[in-house]
Amino acid sequence: MQKAIRVIAIIIVVGFLGSLMFFNIANPAPPDMTAWNEAMTMGDKNTAKHHFVMYTDLFCPYCDKFSDALTANKDDFIEKYINGRKILFEIRMTDMNYAFGHSNNSRPAGEGAYCAARQGKFWEYYESLLGKLYEDYHSKGIGVDRDSEKIPDLEMAYFYEAGRKAQLDEEKFISCLDNHEAAEELDKNTERAQQIVPGGVPYFVFDKFTENGFLGNWNADEDYKQAKLLLDAGLNS
């Protein structure tokens, strides 16, 4: 009798675990929507169903190709992916290219990003600096990949101007940069990223789908097609 009871108990436990496993597969846990910096997100974390993270550096040419493509097609990106597919898009800004000795410009650019975020204008600064870099260098074949002529070390005035074009509070922005007020946050997040990113940036994490690097040819429309393939791969993973 006791043996029969044990067998029944085992069957019940196995059945329960099987049901729990099936439930978890059918109802996967929602992705973690915790952002490293809320000002560097696009979308509504309260209604989003997907979390798309880009680890980047403003002086990483492969990152900039992806970002330029999204910026040039921003309305479509917001309509079809941010709003249409309920995505929270997050930038995790680093100065990994500075840390690896590839570009001294990564440092002030990264600090500028966090300074702008403090004013709630990260995206304005991000797009402003990307636009300046494209006009002044990338469009001329400078700094477009690891084999091209490098962008020279830039004066701080270059980053001040990006902030000015983004309509930041100029006095606060310059003070933030000059006094390195955002340096600690940049360092912290660069160190965190180095523990996660298996190599260089860009590195993408879309829910559980990951991708390292981005191919493109500095044609915003063609590069956006590649970006959408990445987005769709994440949605279908």
C-alpha positions in Angstrom: 0.0 0.0 0.0 2.8 2.4 1.0 4.6 1.6 -2.3 1.5 2.5 -4.3 1.1 5.8 -2.4 4.8 6.6 -3.2 4.2 5.9 -6.9 1.1 8.1 -6.9 3.0 10.8 -5.2 5.9 10.6 -7.7 3.4 10.7 -10.6 1.7 13.8 -9.1 5.1 15.6 -8.6 6.3 14.7 -12.1 3.0 15.9 -13.5 3.2 19.2 -11.6 6.7 19.8 -12.7 5.8 19.0 -16.3 2.8 21.4 -16.1 5.0 24.1 -14.6 7.6 23.7 -17.4 4.9 23.9 -20.1 3.5 27.0 -18.5 6.9 28.7 -18.4 7.5 27.8 -22.0 4.1 29.1 -23.0 4.4 32.2 -20.8 8.0 33.2 -20.8 9.1 35.8 -18.2 9.0 39.3 -19.6 12.4 40.9 -20.3 14.1 43.0 -17.7 13.3 46.7 -18.6 15.8 48.1 -16.1 17.8 50.8 -17.9 21.3 52.0 -16.9 20.2 55.5 -17.5 16.5 56.3 -18.1 17.3 59.3 -20.3 19.0 57.1 -22.8 15.9 55.1 -23.6 13.3 55.4 -26.2 9.8 54.0 -25.6 7.6 53.3 -22.7 9.0 50.8 -20.2 5.6 50.3 -18.6 4.0 49.0 -21.8 7.0 47.6 -23.7 7.1 43.9 -24.3 10.7 43.8 -25.7 14.0 45.3 -24.5 16.5 46.2 -27.2 19.9 47.3 -25.8 22.8 48.7 -27.8 26.2 48.9 -26.2 28.1 51.7 -28.0 30.8 54.3 -28.2 30.3 57.5 -30.1 33.7 57.1 -31.8 33.0 53.5 -32.9 32.4 53.8 -36.7 30.4 50.6 -36.9 28.1 51.8 -34.1 27.7 55.1 -35.8 26.6 53.5 -39.1 23.8 51.7 -37.2 22.9 54.9 -35.3 23.0 57.1 -38.4 20.6 54.7 -40.2 18.1 54.7 -37.3 18.3 58.5 -37.0 17.7 59.0 -40.7 14.7 56.7 -40.5 13.6 57.7 -37.0 9.9 58.2 -37.8 9.6 54.7 -39.4 11.6 53.2 -36.5 9.4 54.7 -33.9 6.1 53.9 -35.7 7.0 50.3 -36.6 9.2 49.2 -33.7 9.0 51.4 -30.7 5.2 51.9 -30.9 4.2 49.1 -33.3 6.1 46.3 -31.7 6.2 47.7 -28.1 10.0 48.0 -27.9 12.0 49.8 -25.3 15.2 50.9 -27.1 18.2 51.6 -24.8 21.6 53.0 -25.5 24.3 52.0 -23.0 27.0 54.5 -23.6 30.7 53.6 -23.0 34.1 55.0 -23.9 35.5 51.5 -24.7 37.4 52.8 -27.7 39.2 55.2 -25.3 39.8 52.3 -22.8 41.2 50.1 -25.6 43.4 53.0 -26.9 41.6 53.4 -30.2 40.3 57.0 -29.8 41.0 59.8 -27.3 37.7 61.4 -28.5 35.6 58.7 -27.0 36.2 60.1 -23.5 34.8 63.6 -24.0 32.1 62.3 -26.3 30.9 59.8 -23.7 31.1 62.3 -20.8 29.1 64.7 -23.0 26.4 62.0 -23.5 25.9 61.6 -19.7 26.0 65.4 -19.2 23.3 65.8 -21.8 21.3 63.0 -20.1 21.3 65.0 -16.9 19.5 67.7 -18.8 17.0 65.2 -20.3 18.4 65.8 -23.7 20.6 62.8 -24.4 18.9 62.0 -27.8 19.3 65.6 -29.0 23.1 65.6 -28.2 23.5 62.1 -29.6 22.0 63.0 -32.9 23.8 66.4 -32.9 27.2 64.8 -32.5 26.5 62.0 -34.9 25.4 64.6 -37.5 28.6 66.7 -37.0 30.8 63.6 -37.2 29.2 62.5 -40.5 29.4 66.0 -42.1 32.9 66.7 -41.0 34.5 63.2 -41.3 32.5 60.2 -42.2 31.1 61.6 -45.4 34.7 62.3 -46.4 35.9 58.7 -45.7 37.6 59.6 -42.5 37.0 57.4 -39.5 34.6 55.1 -41.4 36.3 51.8 -40.4 39.4 50.5 -38.7 41.5 50.8 -41.9 40.6 54.4 -42.8 42.2 57.6 -41.8 41.5 58.3 -38.2 39.5 61.2 -36.9 42.1 63.5 -35.2 42.0 64.3 -31.5 39.3 67.0 -31.3 39.3 70.1 -29.2 36.7 70.4 -26.5 35.0 73.2 -28.5 33.8 70.5 -30.9 31.8 68.9 -28.2 30.6 72.2 -26.8 29.2 73.0 -30.3 27.4 69.6 -30.5 25.7 70.6 -27.2 24.9 74.0 -28.5 23.3 72.6 -31.6 21.3 70.2 -29.4 20.0 73.3 -27.5 21.4 72.2 -24.1 21.8 74.7 -21.3 25.3 75.7 -22.6 26.7 76.9 -19.3 25.7 73.7 -17.4 26.9 71.5 -20.2 30.3 73.1 -20.5 30.7 73.1 -16.7 29.7 69.4 -16.6 32.3 68.5 -19.3 35.1 70.7 -17.9 34.7 69.5 -14.3 34.2 65.8 -15.5 30.9 65.7 -13.5 29.7 62.6 -15.4 33.1 60.8 -15.6 32.2 58.4 -12.7 29.0 57.3 -14.4 30.8 56.8 -17.7 33.6 54.8 -16.0 31.1 52.7 -14.1 29.1 51.8 -17.2 32.1 51.1 -19.3 33.4 48.7 -16.7 30.0 47.0 -16.5 29.9 46.8 -20.3 33.3 45.2 -20.5 32.0 42.4 -18.3 29.1 41.7 -20.7 30.4 42.6 -24.2 32.3 39.7 -25.8 34.7 41.9 -27.7 34.1 45.4 -29.1 31.1 47.5 -29.7 28.5 47.7 -31.1 27.0 44.8 -29.2 23.2 44.3 -29.3 21.0 42.4 -26.8 17.4 42.0 -27.9 15.5 40.1 -25.2 17.6 36.9 -25.3 19.0 37.4 -28.9 22.5 38.9 -29.1 24.7 40.1 -32.0 28.2 41.5 -32.1 29.1 44.1 -34.8 27.2 45.8 -37.6 27.8 45.6 -41.3 26.9 48.6 -43.5 28.2 51.0 -46.2 27.3 54.4 -44.8 24.2 54.5 -46.9 21.4 55.3 -44.4 18.6 53.6 -46.3 20.6 50.5 -47.1 22.0 50.3 -43.6 18.5 50.7 -42.2 17.5 47.5 -44.1 20.3 45.7 -42.3 19.2 47.3 -39.0 15.7 46.0 -39.5 17.0 42.5 -40.2 18.6 42.7 -36.8 15.5 44.0 -35.1 13.3 41.3 -36.8 15.8 38.6 -35.7 15.4 39.8 -32.1 11.6 39.8 -32.4 11.5 36.3 -33.9 14.0 34.7 -31.6 
